[in-house]
Every structure is written in C-alpha cells, then in structure tokens.
Amino acid sequence: MPTYRVGVLGASGYSGRELCALVLGHPQLSLAFATAHSQRGTTLRVRAGGTVHDIPLIGPEEADLAGADLVFAALPHGASAEWVARVIAAGARVVDLSSDLRPGHGGTAHGLPEGVPADAPYGLPELFREPIRNARVVANPGCYATSVLVALAPLAKAGLIAPGAAVNIAAASGISGAGASPKLEYLFAEVTENYRAYGVGNSHRHLFEMRDTMSRLGADCDLLFTPHLLPVDRGILSTITVPLSRSLSDPLEPYRAMFADEPFVELTKGLPALADVQHRNVVRIGAVSPTGMRQPTLLVFSAIDNLVKGAAGQAVQNANLMLGLPEAAGLQR
C-alpha cells in the first residue's frame, strides 16, 4: 500500500497533538514534520497504537512543505490562511482546521492571500463528500458546527423545519475546545465544579458556517446558538429544539433515510452522552418528540468528541478522501 507523507503545522495545540497521534497510528500516512512556534526545539509526547512517541517540534519556517503530500494546518484563526497559501505554492494538499476558509467567514480580516481559493470545499463528508474527493484544499468545520449541522441536515433536506422558525441550540463543550493557550477563565480553579454559558447573543464564530450551510441545505430558519463550558476534558453535547412543518411518527426516520450508510453517524433510541463518543470519530444522534407542544416540535441530541470528529479525526477523514484512501482508515469508530 502506498504511504503518504503528511505534516502538521501547529502541533503543540490540542488538535495538533491529536493529529500527530492519528497520523502515527494510520496505516498509510507517515509524519513528515510537526511544527510549533513558542515550543520549537522541544518534543511532543503522544501515544498511538499503544506506543509512546516523542516527536521533535520544529519552527514552521523549517518545515519541508514541498516534501509533503498533504499538510494539516492547525493554526490560530486569522493566521492560518498565510500558511495555507505557502503549502499550496509548495505543491502539497492542505486541510485547514482554522475558520479562515470556512463558509460564511469570507476569509481573514484582510482577505485571503493570493492562491488560496475563496470557495474551498467544506469538509463535512456526511453532507458534502464528493467535492472533498481529490480536492487540493479543504476547510475543516468547527467542532460545534459539526455537532449541529449533522443533527439538522436531514430535517433541512427533507423540508421538515418550519419556514421562518427559530431553531434553538444549547451546546456544551469540554475545556479542550478553548485551545491550549493559557487564559484565566480556563484555569482549573475557574472551571471545576462550574458550568456557564459564553458567546451568548449569537456571537460565537461557528454560527457563520452554520447559517451558510443551513441556507445551502434549503432551510429557511433562524439559529439561536448558546454555547456552554463543561468542566470536562473533551466532548460536545448539543440539545437542539426544532419547530417542524409537520409531525413525525418516528423521530429518527429522517436520520435513517439520510445516514443509513454513513460509517461515522450513530443513531440511538436513547440519549447520546459524552462517554459514548470520547476518542471516537463519530456523531451520535438521538431525537424525541416532546409532548404538550401546540406546534410540531423535535428535540435533537447530538454528541461528538470535539478533538476527534470535531477537529483532528474529521481532518484525517477529509485527508483520506483527498488522497483516495479508504475514508475510515486510521480512525476509531
């Protein structure tokens, strides 16, 4: 089997670390380089396949971009697009994990660098698989957006969301979703034994790609998105209230129709929980028709691991498609 050389830009962050571990455990990928800015010259310790690996971290300008077949850009929002342009110029494919190329964002504040496509495929394979195949550049979705969009897509495509409805999304994420940069509000003493909302009033950046994608799927609705911070390491649980255009006798029927053959979507008659999805590249979905409502309504519950299906795992899933490999290669289901 052919082996492809891949690099990770921004390997010292949580998503970058997860990417390094997934690449080292992948049967057809080899880690060409791992970069870090402030931590250059140190080593990164990760576990893959039961083996501990010490990975040397180099500065990004030292990376042999031309020697890689594909590069994962796990860099900060606003700083990633410049490196995406360098990777493209070097002739490698790239999966960008920042928000810079995602739909609804319009690039960075100063526009996209020359050579970076403004319409890179949105890397959510369950919804847009074909444009990802053999693409040169893919915009990896945000973690919250992945949890929400996979949960809403079957309803949107079937015309089941009531026209003009307000879809209410309350989603809670583990602390790793805030990234590895030290901040007072994310210290252990601030987070433990606590639970709070943030990014309220539709101010979270993932809302842009959610709105754009829902429009592409044909939905005419508003999204009211309120993220919350959980005192756990990883995972996202979204609770979504959807006004429907008609009642459903089987709440999961639209999901069975759309996701019957999807390897990374799990449907449950119960309620999904974080423990069901941690360290797995899956979206686990449950749905309930609540009683006592004057308008037909559906409660949808969606759980993912924010570092796997919400970031690094999905990036590897996209890379597999881009390189013509089996989509599930190197990923835990």
Disulfide bonds with the S-S distance in Angstrom:
none
